Amino acid sequence: MKIAIDPFMHRHLSLEELPKKVKELGYDWIELSPRGDFLEWFKAPRVFPERIKSFKRALNEADVGIASLLPMYRWASNDEIERKAAVKHWKRAIEIAVELEVGVMNSEFGRGPHPDKGSCYCCHTGSMIEACEDAWWRSMEELVPVFEREGITLHVEPHPEDWCETLQPALDIIRTVNSKSVKFLYCAPHTFYFGDDTKAMLREARDVLAHVHVGDTFNHKASSGLRYILNPPGTNARVHQHLNIGQGEVPWDEFFGTLAEIGFDGIMTACVFAWEDKADHSGTFMRSEMQRYIDKYWGAK
């Protein structure tokens, strides 16, 4: 199992400084999410040979590896210009993964077009779900052969606001891709968008589960839907959090215990975004807590 951290809260550090900080926090692995000087959100990668060389040098000096690269592109946009640009950016990101000798990439199913180009940004309203899914399948037709050829595994997660934001149909869609190079990522902070039975959901995902994000959240459906109070009443805004373990309502013994039961041995990433003012403390706390549960359910080494 690879225990990684998404260093988004430390993105103010340069790429060269990042591996040393990750090591200080107790991690040997990074899940590198979008940042302006590398895989920028929705835009072409800001990557050139010297940047890769200096980053690899820093990784080697800190004895830290990249467990996964996380690009975010509009591969599910029903605007064909956007979708084609996303596929182009994905292909360049795959080349970068190969150059860095990274065997895993992960991402989300994706939202619709840029808000300037469509009437719906968050597809849960239903107005673009079919068009977004169709666009995603066209992108996968182009990209899956590239992943397979390059020996890279793609881990996909449903995300609130995506055209696919629930456990089902996400699992069946990944199974329908029918490639050993495409697997499922279970994000614990999205637990209550998936359902209410953590054990059953993880067991259902067993055959395609390769990656988990660890962060706590509140059950937004609890307390008669008033766990979060939004104004004005009836607003379409929906909330989810990425908190430290113990600050929300994810049933962690069920989560880790079921992962051990099904033999999970993939990537486990600390994925907390809520505490930039306490980023170091959050990182070390999460590493300690994750190890405590691993020792409890997989057995101390």
ROSE-394028 format. One record per residue (C-alpha): x, y, z; residue number from 1. Coordinates in steps of 0.2 Angstrom, whole numbers. Layout:
BEGIN
{c1:X | c2:Y | c3:Z | pos:NUM} $
...
END
This chain:
BEGIN
{c1:0 | c2:0 | c3:0 | pos:1} $
{c1:6 | c2:18 | c3:-4 | pos:2} $
{c1:2 | c2:31 | c3:9 | pos:3} $
{c1:2 | c2:48 | c3:0 | pos:4} $
{c1:-3 | c2:66 | c3:3 | pos:5} $
{c1:-11 | c2:78 | c3:-9 | pos:6} $
{c1:-1 | c2:93 | c3:-5 | pos:7} $
{c1:-13 | c2:106 | c3:-12 | pos:8} $
{c1:-12 | c2:116 | c3:5 | pos:9} $
{c1:6 | c2:117 | c3:2 | pos:10} $
{c1:5 | c2:123 | c3:-16 | pos:11} $
{c1:14 | c2:140 | c3:-11 | pos:12} $
{c1:30 | c2:129 | c3:-11 | pos:13} $
{c1:40 | c2:127 | c3:-26 | pos:14} $
{c1:41 | c2:110 | c3:-35 | pos:15} $
{c1:59 | c2:109 | c3:-29 | pos:16} $
{c1:54 | c2:112 | c3:-11 | pos:17} $
{c1:39 | c2:101 | c3:-10 | pos:18} $
{c1:47 | c2:84 | c3:-9 | pos:19} $
{c1:57 | c2:89 | c3:7 | pos:20} $
{c1:41 | c2:96 | c3:15 | pos:21} $
{c1:31 | c2:80 | c3:11 | pos:22} $
{c1:45 | c2:70 | c3:19 | pos:23} $
{c1:45 | c2:81 | c3:35 | pos:24} $
{c1:26 | c2:77 | c3:36 | pos:25} $
{c1:30 | c2:59 | c3:37 | pos:26} $
{c1:25 | c2:53 | c3:19 | pos:27} $
{c1:35 | c2:44 | c3:6 | pos:28} $
{c1:23 | c2:48 | c3:-8 | pos:29} $
{c1:14 | c2:62 | c3:-16 | pos:30} $
{c1:-2 | c2:63 | c3:-26 | pos:31} $
{c1:1 | c2:78 | c3:-36 | pos:32} $
{c1:-15 | c2:88 | c3:-40 | pos:33} $
{c1:-16 | c2:103 | c3:-51 | pos:34} $
{c1:-5 | c2:118 | c3:-48 | pos:35} $
{c1:0 | c2:133 | c3:-59 | pos:36} $
{c1:18 | c2:128 | c3:-62 | pos:37} $
{c1:14 | c2:110 | c3:-67 | pos:38} $
{c1:-3 | c2:102 | c3:-72 | pos:39} $
{c1:-13 | c2:118 | c3:-72 | pos:40} $
{c1:-32 | c2:117 | c3:-70 | pos:41} $
{c1:-40 | c2:114 | c3:-87 | pos:42} $
{c1:-26 | c2:122 | c3:-97 | pos:43} $
{c1:-10 | c2:115 | c3:-105 | pos:44} $
{c1:3 | c2:108 | c3:-94 | pos:45} $
{c1:16 | c2:121 | c3:-89 | pos:46} $
{c1:30 | c2:108 | c3:-90 | pos:47} $
{c1:47 | c2:108 | c3:-100 | pos:48} $
{c1:62 | c2:98 | c3:-99 | pos:49} $
{c1:72 | c2:108 | c3:-86 | pos:50} $
{c1:57 | c2:108 | c3:-74 | pos:51} $
{c1:55 | c2:89 | c3:-75 | pos:52} $
{c1:74 | c2:87 | c3:-72 | pos:53} $
{c1:74 | c2:99 | c3:-57 | pos:54} $
{c1:58 | c2:91 | c3:-49 | pos:55} $
{c1:65 | c2:73 | c3:-52 | pos:56} $
{c1:81 | c2:79 | c3:-43 | pos:57} $
{c1:72 | c2:85 | c3:-28 | pos:58} $
{c1:61 | c2:70 | c3:-27 | pos:59} $
{c1:77 | c2:59 | c3:-27 | pos:60} $
{c1:86 | c2:69 | c3:-14 | pos:61} $
{c1:71 | c2:68 | c3:-2 | pos:62} $
{c1:68 | c2:50 | c3:-6 | pos:63} $
{c1:50 | c2:54 | c3:-11 | pos:64} $
{c1:40 | c2:46 | c3:-25 | pos:65} $
{c1:25 | c2:52 | c3:-35 | pos:66} $
{c1:11 | c2:39 | c3:-32 | pos:67} $
{c1:-1 | c2:48 | c3:-44 | pos:68} $
{c1:-3 | c2:63 | c3:-55 | pos:69} $
{c1:-20 | c2:71 | c3:-55 | pos:70} $
{c1:-25 | c2:81 | c3:-70 | pos:71} $
{c1:-41 | c2:91 | c3:-72 | pos:72} $
{c1:-47 | c2:94 | c3:-90 | pos:73} $
{c1:-64 | c2:96 | c3:-98 | pos:74} $
{c1:-64 | c2:79 | c3:-106 | pos:75} $
{c1:-83 | c2:78 | c3:-103 | pos:76} $
{c1:-87 | c2:95 | c3:-111 | pos:77} $
{c1:-101 | c2:94 | c3:-124 | pos:78} $
{c1:-92 | c2:109 | c3:-133 | pos:79} $
{c1:-81 | c2:99 | c3:-145 | pos:80} $
{c1:-67 | c2:112 | c3:-145 | pos:81} $
{c1:-65 | c2:111 | c3:-127 | pos:82} $
{c1:-66 | c2:92 | c3:-127 | pos:83} $
{c1:-53 | c2:90 | c3:-140 | pos:84} $
{c1:-42 | c2:103 | c3:-131 | pos:85} $
{c1:-44 | c2:92 | c3:-115 | pos:86} $
{c1:-39 | c2:76 | c3:-124 | pos:87} $
{c1:-24 | c2:85 | c3:-131 | pos:88} $
{c1:-19 | c2:91 | c3:-113 | pos:89} $
{c1:-22 | c2:73 | c3:-107 | pos:90} $
{c1:-10 | c2:66 | c3:-119 | pos:91} $
{c1:3 | c2:78 | c3:-114 | pos:92} $
{c1:0 | c2:74 | c3:-96 | pos:93} $
{c1:2 | c2:55 | c3:-100 | pos:94} $
{c1:19 | c2:59 | c3:-108 | pos:95} $
{c1:24 | c2:69 | c3:-92 | pos:96} $
{c1:19 | c2:54 | c3:-81 | pos:97} $
{c1:30 | c2:43 | c3:-92 | pos:98} $
{c1:45 | c2:55 | c3:-91 | pos:99} $
{c1:43 | c2:55 | c3:-72 | pos:100} $
{c1:41 | c2:36 | c3:-71 | pos:101} $
{c1:24 | c2:37 | c3:-63 | pos:102} $
{c1:12 | c2:23 | c3:-66 | pos:103} $
{c1:-5 | c2:30 | c3:-60 | pos:104} $
{c1:-15 | c2:45 | c3:-65 | pos:105} $
{c1:-32 | c2:50 | c3:-57 | pos:106} $
{c1:-46 | c2:62 | c3:-61 | pos:107} $
{c1:-64 | c2:65 | c3:-59 | pos:108} $
{c1:-78 | c2:61 | c3:-72 | pos:109} $
{c1:-79 | c2:79 | c3:-75 | pos:110} $
{c1:-92 | c2:93 | c3:-76 | pos:111} $
{c1:-99 | c2:101 | c3:-92 | pos:112} $
{c1:-93 | c2:115 | c3:-102 | pos:113} $
{c1:-85 | c2:131 | c3:-96 | pos:114} $
{c1:-99 | c2:142 | c3:-88 | pos:115} $
{c1:-96 | c2:154 | c3:-102 | pos:116} $
{c1:-100 | c2:141 | c3:-115 | pos:117} $
{c1:-116 | c2:133 | c3:-109 | pos:118} $
{c1:-131 | c2:136 | c3:-99 | pos:119} $
{c1:-126 | c2:123 | c3:-85 | pos:120} $
{c1:-110 | c2:122 | c3:-76 | pos:121} $
{c1:-115 | c2:109 | c3:-63 | pos:122} $
{c1:-123 | c2:94 | c3:-72 | pos:123} $
{c1:-133 | c2:88 | c3:-57 | pos:124} $
{c1:-148 | c2:99 | c3:-64 | pos:125} $
{c1:-150 | c2:86 | c3:-78 | pos:126} $
{c1:-149 | c2:98 | c3:-92 | pos:127} $
{c1:-132 | c2:91 | c3:-99 | pos:128} $
{c1:-129 | c2:74 | c3:-91 | pos:129} $
{c1:-132 | c2:64 | c3:-107 | pos:130} $
{c1:-122 | c2:76 | c3:-117 | pos:131} $
{c1:-108 | c2:76 | c3:-105 | pos:132} $
{c1:-108 | c2:57 | c3:-103 | pos:133} $
{c1:-107 | c2:55 | c3:-122 | pos:134} $
{c1:-92 | c2:67 | c3:-123 | pos:135} $
{c1:-83 | c2:58 | c3:-109 | pos:136} $
{c1:-85 | c2:41 | c3:-119 | pos:137} $
{c1:-78 | c2:49 | c3:-135 | pos:138} $
{c1:-63 | c2:55 | c3:-125 | pos:139} $
{c1:-61 | c2:38 | c3:-117 | pos:140} $
{c1:-61 | c2:30 | c3:-134 | pos:141} $
{c1:-46 | c2:40 | c3:-138 | pos:142} $
{c1:-37 | c2:40 | c3:-121 | pos:143} $
{c1:-39 | c2:22 | c3:-115 | pos:144} $
{c1:-28 | c2:15 | c3:-129 | pos:145} $
{c1:-14 | c2:27 | c3:-124 | pos:146} $
{c1:-15 | c2:22 | c3:-106 | pos:147} $
{c1:-14 | c2:4 | c3:-111 | pos:148} $
{c1:0 | c2:7 | c3:-122 | pos:149} $
{c1:10 | c2:17 | c3:-110 | pos:150} $
{c1:7 | c2:5 | c3:-95 | pos:151} $
{c1:-2 | c2:19 | c3:-85 | pos:152} $
{c1:-17 | c2:15 | c3:-74 | pos:153} $
{c1:-31 | c2:28 | c3:-73 | pos:154} $
{c1:-41 | c2:30 | c3:-57 | pos:155} $
{c1:-58 | c2:39 | c3:-59 | pos:156} $
{c1:-69 | c2:46 | c3:-45 | pos:157} $
{c1:-87 | c2:53 | c3:-46 | pos:158} $
{c1:-87 | c2:70 | c3:-39 | pos:159} $
{c1:-102 | c2:82 | c3:-33 | pos:160} $
{c1:-106 | c2:92 | c3:-48 | pos:161} $
{c1:-100 | c2:80 | c3:-61 | pos:162} $
{c1:-111 | c2:72 | c3:-74 | pos:163} $
{c1:-108 | c2:56 | c3:-63 | pos:164} $
{c1:-107 | c2:60 | c3:-45 | pos:165} $
{c1:-113 | c2:44 | c3:-36 | pos:166} $
{c1:-106 | c2:26 | c3:-33 | pos:167} $
{c1:-118 | c2:20 | c3:-46 | pos:168} $
{c1:-117 | c2:22 | c3:-61 | pos:169} $
{c1:-99 | c2:25 | c3:-58 | pos:170} $
{c1:-94 | c2:7 | c3:-54 | pos:171} $
{c1:-104 | c2:0 | c3:-69 | pos:172} $
{c1:-97 | c2:13 | c3:-81 | pos:173} $
{c1:-79 | c2:9 | c3:-76 | pos:174} $
{c1:-83 | c2:-10 | c3:-78 | pos:175} $
{c1:-91 | c2:-6 | c3:-95 | pos:176} $
{c1:-74 | c2:2 | c3:-100 | pos:177} $
{c1:-68 | c2:-15 | c3:-98 | pos:178} $
{c1:-49 | c2:-11 | c3:-97 | pos:179} $
{c1:-37 | c2:-16 | c3:-83 | pos:180} $
{c1:-30 | c2:1 | c3:-85 | pos:181} $
{c1:-46 | c2:10 | c3:-79 | pos:182} $
{c1:-50 | c2:8 | c3:-60 | pos:183} $
{c1:-61 | c2:16 | c3:-47 | pos:184} $
{c1:-56 | c2:29 | c3:-34 | pos:185} $
{c1:-67 | c2:30 | c3:-18 | pos:186} $
{c1:-66 | c2:47 | c3:-10 | pos:187} $
{c1:-72 | c2:46 | c3:8 | pos:188} $
{c1:-76 | c2:65 | c3:9 | pos:189} $
{c1:-90 | c2:61 | c3:-4 | pos:190} $
{c1:-97 | c2:46 | c3:6 | pos:191} $
{c1:-114 | c2:54 | c3:9 | pos:192} $
{c1:-116 | c2:58 | c3:-9 | pos:193} $
{c1:-113 | c2:39 | c3:-13 | pos:194} $
{c1:-125 | c2:32 | c3:0 | pos:195} $
{c1:-126 | c2:28 | c3:19 | pos:196} $
{c1:-119 | c2:11 | c3:20 | pos:197} $
{c1:-100 | c2:12 | c3:20 | pos:198} $
{c1:-97 | c2:-6 | c3:22 | pos:199} $
{c1:-109 | c2:-11 | c3:8 | pos:200} $
{c1:-102 | c2:2 | c3:-4 | pos:201} $
{c1:-84 | c2:-3 | c3:-2 | pos:202} $
{c1:-88 | c2:-21 | c3:-4 | pos:203} $
{c1:-98 | c2:-17 | c3:-20 | pos:204} $
{c1:-83 | c2:-8 | c3:-27 | pos:205} $
{c1:-70 | c2:-22 | c3:-23 | pos:206} $
{c1:-67 | c2:-28 | c3:-40 | pos:207} $
{c1:-62 | c2:-11 | c3:-47 | pos:208} $
{c1:-56 | c2:-2 | c3:-32 | pos:209} $
{c1:-38 | c2:4 | c3:-33 | pos:210} $
{c1:-37 | c2:21 | c3:-24 | pos:211} $
{c1:-45 | c2:30 | c3:-9 | pos:212} $
{c1:-45 | c2:48 | c3:-3 | pos:213} $
{c1:-45 | c2:50 | c3:16 | pos:214} $
{c1:-54 | c2:65 | c3:23 | pos:215} $
{c1:-69 | c2:68 | c3:34 | pos:216} $
{c1:-85 | c2:76 | c3:30 | pos:217} $
{c1:-102 | c2:79 | c3:38 | pos:218} $
{c1:-118 | c2:70 | c3:32 | pos:219} $
{c1:-126 | c2:84 | c3:23 | pos:220} $
{c1:-143 | c2:74 | c3:23 | pos:221} $
{c1:-143 | c2:72 | c3:42 | pos:222} $
{c1:-153 | c2:82 | c3:54 | pos:223} $
{c1:-168 | c2:84 | c3:42 | pos:224} $
{c1:-156 | c2:91 | c3:29 | pos:225} $
{c1:-150 | c2:105 | c3:41 | pos:226} $
{c1:-133 | c2:99 | c3:45 | pos:227} $
{c1:-128 | c2:113 | c3:34 | pos:228} $
{c1:-139 | c2:128 | c3:34 | pos:229} $
{c1:-139 | c2:137 | c3:18 | pos:230} $
{c1:-147 | c2:154 | c3:13 | pos:231} $
{c1:-159 | c2:158 | c3:5 | pos:232} $
{c1:-168 | c2:142 | c3:9 | pos:233} $
{c1:-170 | c2:130 | c3:-6 | pos:234} $
{c1:-154 | c2:136 | c3:-14 | pos:235} $
{c1:-146 | c2:124 | c3:-26 | pos:236} $
{c1:-129 | c2:125 | c3:-17 | pos:237} $
{c1:-123 | c2:109 | c3:-9 | pos:238} $
{c1:-109 | c2:107 | c3:3 | pos:239} $
{c1:-95 | c2:94 | c3:6 | pos:240} $
{c1:-79 | c2:96 | c3:16 | pos:241} $
{c1:-62 | c2:88 | c3:16 | pos:242} $
{c1:-58 | c2:88 | c3:35 | pos:243} $
{c1:-46 | c2:79 | c3:46 | pos:244} $
{c1:-51 | c2:62 | c3:52 | pos:245} $
{c1:-63 | c2:64 | c3:67 | pos:246} $
{c1:-70 | c2:81 | c3:62 | pos:247} $
{c1:-84 | c2:74 | c3:53 | pos:248} $
{c1:-96 | c2:59 | c3:52 | pos:249} $
{c1:-87 | c2:47 | c3:41 | pos:250} $
{c1:-87 | c2:30 | c3:50 | pos:251} $
{c1:-69 | c2:27 | c3:50 | pos:252} $
{c1:-69 | c2:10 | c3:58 | pos:253} $
{c1:-81 | c2:4 | c3:45 | pos:254} $
{c1:-71 | c2:12 | c3:31 | pos:255} $
{c1:-53 | c2:5 | c3:36 | pos:256} $
{c1:-60 | c2:-11 | c3:43 | pos:257} $
{c1:-69 | c2:-15 | c3:26 | pos:258} $
{c1:-54 | c2:-10 | c3:16 | pos:259} $
{c1:-44 | c2:-23 | c3:26 | pos:260} $
{c1:-58 | c2:-36 | c3:24 | pos:261} $
{c1:-58 | c2:-34 | c3:5 | pos:262} $
{c1:-39 | c2:-34 | c3:4 | pos:263} $
{c1:-36 | c2:-16 | c3:-2 | pos:264} $
{c1:-18 | c2:-14 | c3:-6 | pos:265} $
{c1:-18 | c2:2 | c3:-17 | pos:266} $
{c1:-15 | c2:20 | c3:-15 | pos:267} $
{c1:-22 | c2:29 | c3:1 | pos:268} $
{c1:-21 | c2:48 | c3:0 | pos:269} $
{c1:-23 | c2:61 | c3:14 | pos:270} $
{c1:-35 | c2:73 | c3:5 | pos:271} $
{c1:-38 | c2:88 | c3:17 | pos:272} $
{c1:-41 | c2:105 | c3:10 | pos:273} $
{c1:-49 | c2:114 | c3:25 | pos:274} $
{c1:-34 | c2:120 | c3:35 | pos:275} $
{c1:-22 | c2:130 | c3:25 | pos:276} $
{c1:-18 | c2:140 | c3:41 | pos:277} $
{c1:-13 | c2:123 | c3:49 | pos:278} $
{c1:-7 | c2:113 | c3:34 | pos:279} $
{c1:8 | c2:106 | c3:43 | pos:280} $
{c1:-2 | c2:100 | c3:58 | pos:281} $
{c1:-15 | c2:93 | c3:47 | pos:282} $
{c1:-3 | c2:83 | c3:36 | pos:283} $
{c1:6 | c2:75 | c3:51 | pos:284} $
{c1:-10 | c2:72 | c3:60 | pos:285} $
{c1:-18 | c2:63 | c3:45 | pos:286} $
{c1:-2 | c2:53 | c3:43 | pos:287} $
{c1:-2 | c2:47 | c3:61 | pos:288} $
{c1:-21 | c2:43 | c3:61 | pos:289} $
{c1:-20 | c2:33 | c3:44 | pos:290} $
{c1:-6 | c2:23 | c3:51 | pos:291} $
{c1:-16 | c2:20 | c3:67 | pos:292} $
{c1:-30 | c2:13 | c3:58 | pos:293} $
{c1:-19 | c2:3 | c3:46 | pos:294} $
{c1:-10 | c2:-5 | c3:61 | pos:295} $
{c1:-27 | c2:-9 | c3:69 | pos:296} $
{c1:-34 | c2:-17 | c3:54 | pos:297} $
{c1:-20 | c2:-24 | c3:43 | pos:298} $
{c1:-8 | c2:-27 | c3:58 | pos:299} $
{c1:7 | c2:-17 | c3:64 | pos:300} $
{c1:23 | c2:-20 | c3:55 | pos:301} $
END
